[in-house]
Structure formats: structure tokens, C-alpha cells
Amino acid sequence: MKKMNSTTWMIILAIVVFGGLIGAAVYQKNAPSIYDDFAQCLNDNGAKMYAAYWCPYCERQEAEFGSAFRFINRVECSSPGSNTFDLCPDIENTPTWEKADGERIVGAVPFSTLAEEYGCELPS
């Protein structure tokens, strides 16, 4: 049987470590959150968040949800490289939350307001 040299072992080690890092990142993004049920309720009740990739308020609102944001219906309003709302001509500011009936709430909205507006329970 042929022995593996140190270069082969280094390659194997790099693959294992890199694979572990990717796995950890994927798990973290999809890890259960205390806001999962809340975000799912918002989605079930027709919540839609209009956002722009360059909007710091959108980023902050998304970060508040953590991994539960995967349940939110997010609509991107800016084309790559654009700093306008060219994909959502009727949106003037982001984030903008839209209810199923078309009513809109503009700005980064506190969870308590979202809970009240969409009839969802916040986790305790």
C-alpha cells in the first residue's frame, strides 16, 4: 500500500475544514429562531416587505429577525448597481411593509407594531 505524502494530507484536511465551515454557515442561516413562528404568521397573513439591497434600515430590520427572516416575503426594489427603487415604481421608501389588503406601513417597524397590524403573537 502506498503512503500518502504530507501534501495529500494537507489537501484532505483543507477539504474537511472548508466543508465544515460551509456546513456551519448553512446551519446558522437556517437554525431555528425564537421568531420563526412570528415570521411565519406574518407571511401567512400576507405580509410583504419591500426592500433595497443598499438600504441600511432594511438590513437592520432583516437582522432583527435573524434566521427567521427566511419566512418573510421580501421584494427587492432595486436593480443591481442601482440606488433607486426602479423595480418597484410605486415604492418611495424602504423598508415598506404591505398588508394583504394593500395597506402599507413605511419604515423599519417595531415587532410590536407588526404583531398588532398582522394579528400575530410575539414570542415571550
C-alpha positions, 0 to 999 in steps of 0.5 A: 500500500502506498503512503500518502505524502504530507501534501495529500494530507494537507489537501484532505484536511483543507477539504474537511475544514472548508466543508465544515465551515460551509456546513456551519454557515448553512446551519446558522442561516437556517437554525431555528429562531425564537421568531420563526413562528412570528415570521411565519404568521406574518407571511401567512397573513400576507405580509410583504416587505419591500426592500433595497439591497443598499438600504441600511434600515432594511438590513437592520430590520432583516437582522432583527429577525435573524434566521427567521427572516427566511419566512418573510416575503421580501421584494427587492426594489432595486436593480443591481448597481442601482440606488433607486427603487426602479423595480418597484415604481410605486415604492418611495421608501424602504423598508415598506411593509404591505398588508394583504389588503394593500395597506402599507406601513413605511419604515423599519417597524417595531415587532410590536407594531407588526404583531398588532397590524398582522394579528400575530403573537410575539414570542415571550 
